[in-house]
Amino acid sequence: MKRQTGPHALYYPFHLCHEETLRRLLRRFHTVHFRDFMALQLTPLCGMTAYRDRMGDDLPELVQSGRLVQGYNVSGALAPDVSPAIDRDLQDSLWRGLFHAGLRQDLRFQLGLFASRQEALLIAEKEPLQTALYSVDGLRAVAGHSYEPPHGCAFEYGLALLKTSASLVYTYRLALMHNLQTVTDSAVHHSLFERSCRREGLCVDNHLLIRRGY
């Protein structure tokens, strides 16, 4: 049985959403919560650059009224208890199958991880990557080989796995910490999150908004 929470929801996995999605969220939930951009630091020399934009930048009235809550920090080095949770995702064949199918079939999922659909498909077509062994420490080791970020499909695929898993781990950590439901308009992330929570034995009320026409 899922844990019952109030009408307060954390949107995931992104720090921004479409304006129509926000309208639908505000009709459904009393408050909608957003994290900041997730700028992970894999090693001191390999990381993501953070954006300063927030969902409420152009909607100050929603922030002031408390309907839109933001500012959850998920940037920086991975916490010691986050890395093992990511490894469990990366070692889960069902989770990996959902990820790979999304990378091959879902345009929004592709563009959330790579610069273009063509790049995503090029990497996804390399079938051995779906079953290749990945771990946080393994990716750190590859990233630390030189002063320049490593290139190659295997590393880029692994980094996409890590970013996707980390976004979901932080989602259920924030949801449980702040007694929030979770909601997304990405079907692939919804399926991955459901799988992670089921495997971890976590009870989170998780909702999917189906996007149609936008």
VMD Tcl script that draws the C-alpha trace (Angstrom):
set ca {
  {0.00 0.00 0.00}
  {1.30 3.43 -0.93}
  {1.95 6.02 1.74}
  {-0.79 8.66 1.81}
  {0.35 12.27 1.53}
  {-1.29 15.65 1.21}
  {-2.03 17.44 -2.07}
  {1.58 18.54 -2.52}
  {3.70 17.23 -5.38}
  {7.31 17.29 -6.54}
  {7.72 17.54 -10.31}
  {10.50 15.41 -11.80}
  {12.98 14.78 -13.37}
  {13.60 18.29 -14.77}
  {13.87 21.66 -13.07}
  {11.47 23.25 -15.60}
  {8.24 22.11 -17.22}
  {5.98 23.20 -20.07}
  {3.53 25.98 -19.17}
  {0.56 23.74 -19.98}
  {1.94 21.05 -17.69}
  {2.26 23.64 -14.93}
  {-1.35 24.74 -15.41}
  {-2.49 21.14 -15.12}
  {-0.32 20.57 -12.05}
  {-1.73 23.62 -10.31}
  {-5.28 22.42 -11.01}
  {-4.47 19.05 -9.47}
  {-2.20 19.91 -6.54}
  {-2.25 22.62 -3.89}
  {1.50 23.16 -4.15}
  {3.97 22.10 -6.83}
  {7.64 21.73 -5.93}
  {10.65 22.03 -8.27}
  {14.30 21.19 -7.78}
  {17.12 23.38 -9.11}
  {19.10 22.29 -12.16}
  {21.03 19.11 -11.37}
  {24.71 19.90 -11.94}
  {26.46 16.69 -10.94}
  {30.19 16.70 -10.23}
  {31.47 13.23 -11.13}
  {35.12 14.13 -10.45}
  {36.87 17.44 -9.72}
  {37.54 17.72 -13.46}
  {34.34 16.25 -14.89}
  {30.94 17.72 -14.16}
  {27.92 19.56 -15.48}
  {27.45 23.32 -15.54}
  {24.49 24.61 -13.54}
  {21.85 26.90 -15.00}
  {20.58 29.70 -12.81}
  {17.03 29.66 -14.17}
  {14.16 28.48 -11.98}
  {10.55 27.68 -12.73}
  {9.33 30.62 -10.72}
  {11.52 33.27 -12.36}
  {8.64 34.53 -14.51}
  {5.91 33.57 -12.04}
  {6.73 35.50 -8.84}
  {3.08 35.61 -7.78}
  {2.95 31.80 -7.60}
  {6.15 31.72 -5.54}
  {4.89 34.44 -3.18}
  {1.56 32.70 -2.68}
  {3.32 29.42 -1.89}
  {1.70 27.50 -4.74}
  {5.07 27.04 -6.45}
  {7.94 25.95 -4.21}
  {11.49 25.81 -5.55}
  {15.12 25.79 -4.54}
  {15.84 22.13 -3.77}
  {19.58 21.75 -4.39}
  {20.63 18.52 -6.14}
  {24.00 19.68 -7.48}
  {27.56 18.83 -6.62}
  {29.31 15.60 -5.74}
  {27.10 12.57 -5.14}
  {26.35 11.91 -1.49}
  {27.80 8.65 -0.11}
  {24.34 7.05 0.15}
  {23.30 8.17 -3.36}
  {26.06 6.34 -5.24}
  {25.01 2.85 -4.03}
  {21.39 3.59 -4.98}
  {22.53 4.58 -8.48}
  {24.59 1.39 -8.73}
  {21.49 -0.65 -7.89}
  {19.67 0.95 -10.82}
  {22.61 0.35 -13.14}
  {22.78 -3.32 -12.09}
  {19.01 -3.89 -12.50}
  {18.33 -5.56 -15.86}
  {14.66 -4.48 -15.87}
  {15.58 -0.86 -15.16}
  {18.27 -0.96 -17.83}
  {15.81 -2.41 -20.35}
  {13.34 0.42 -19.70}
  {16.13 2.98 -20.09}
  {17.38 1.51 -23.37}
  {13.88 1.27 -24.84}
  {13.25 4.90 -23.94}
  {16.52 5.95 -25.53}
  {15.52 4.23 -28.77}
  {11.88 5.28 -28.93}
  {11.09 8.44 -26.94}
  {12.13 11.76 -28.50}
  {11.77 13.77 -25.31}
  {13.81 11.25 -23.35}
  {16.49 11.34 -26.05}
  {16.73 15.14 -26.07}
  {16.88 15.27 -22.29}
  {20.14 13.35 -22.38}
  {21.81 14.15 -25.70}
  {22.18 17.13 -28.01}
  {20.15 15.55 -30.81}
  {17.95 12.58 -31.59}
  {20.53 11.39 -34.11}
  {23.22 11.24 -31.41}
  {20.89 9.36 -29.05}
  {19.96 6.81 -31.70}
  {23.57 6.35 -32.75}
  {24.48 5.43 -29.20}
  {21.34 3.36 -28.57}
  {22.03 1.25 -31.67}
  {25.17 -0.10 -30.03}
  {23.43 -3.11 -28.50}
  {26.30 -4.27 -26.24}
  {25.86 -1.07 -24.23}
  {22.46 -2.25 -22.97}
  {24.07 -5.10 -21.06}
  {27.48 -3.54 -20.38}
  {28.47 -3.31 -16.72}
  {28.41 0.20 -15.27}
  {28.96 1.66 -11.82}
  {29.55 5.10 -10.35}
  {33.15 4.25 -9.43}
  {33.75 2.79 -12.90}
  {32.55 5.97 -14.59}
  {34.66 8.07 -12.21}
  {37.72 6.04 -13.13}
  {37.17 6.59 -16.85}
  {36.48 10.29 -16.32}
  {39.72 10.67 -14.36}
  {42.05 9.37 -17.07}
  {42.91 12.81 -18.44}
  {42.42 16.50 -17.96}
  {39.92 16.55 -20.80}
  {36.48 14.93 -20.42}
  {36.54 11.44 -22.00}
  {34.64 10.82 -25.20}
  {33.18 7.73 -26.78}
  {29.79 6.07 -26.90}
  {30.42 3.78 -23.93}
  {31.20 6.65 -21.56}
  {28.41 8.89 -22.91}
  {25.91 6.05 -22.49}
  {27.12 5.43 -18.95}
  {26.91 9.11 -18.09}
  {23.33 9.19 -19.39}
  {22.51 6.21 -17.18}
  {24.05 7.92 -14.17}
  {22.26 11.24 -14.74}
  {18.92 9.52 -15.20}
  {19.30 7.39 -12.10}
  {20.58 10.26 -9.97}
  {17.59 12.41 -10.90}
  {15.25 9.63 -9.72}
  {17.18 8.90 -6.52}
  {17.04 12.57 -5.57}
  {13.34 12.58 -6.44}
  {12.36 9.87 -4.00}
  {14.73 11.21 -1.34}
  {13.11 14.65 -1.54}
  {9.60 13.19 -1.70}
  {10.11 11.09 1.42}
  {11.94 13.85 3.28}
  {9.27 16.50 2.62}
  {6.18 14.24 2.52}
  {5.45 14.94 -1.15}
  {3.80 13.01 -3.92}
  {5.70 12.84 -7.21}
  {4.51 13.75 -10.68}
  {6.02 13.79 -14.17}
  {4.91 14.28 -17.76}
  {7.62 11.91 -19.04}
  {6.33 8.36 -19.46}
  {9.84 6.87 -19.56}
  {10.89 8.52 -16.30}
  {7.62 7.48 -14.69}
  {8.28 3.82 -15.57}
  {11.89 4.01 -14.39}
  {10.86 5.67 -11.12}
  {8.19 3.04 -10.50}
  {10.75 0.29 -11.04}
  {13.30 1.89 -8.72}
  {10.76 2.41 -5.93}
  {9.39 -1.11 -6.26}
  {12.87 -2.62 -6.09}
  {13.86 -0.42 -3.13}
  {10.61 -1.13 -1.28}
  {9.65 2.57 -1.22}
  {6.07 3.82 -1.01}
  {5.64 7.04 -3.01}
  {2.42 8.23 -4.65}
  {3.66 8.66 -8.20}
  {1.58 10.32 -10.95}
  {1.94 10.58 -14.73}
  {0.46 13.44 -16.76}
  {-0.01 12.42 -20.38}
  {0.99 15.20 -22.77}
  {-1.29 15.62 -25.75}
  {-1.03 18.40 -28.29}
  {2.02 20.10 -26.78}
}
mol new
graphics top color blue
foreach p $ca { graphics top sphere $p radius 0.5 }
foreach p [lrange $ca 0 end-1] q [lrange $ca 1 end] { graphics top cylinder $p $q radius 0.2 }
display resetview
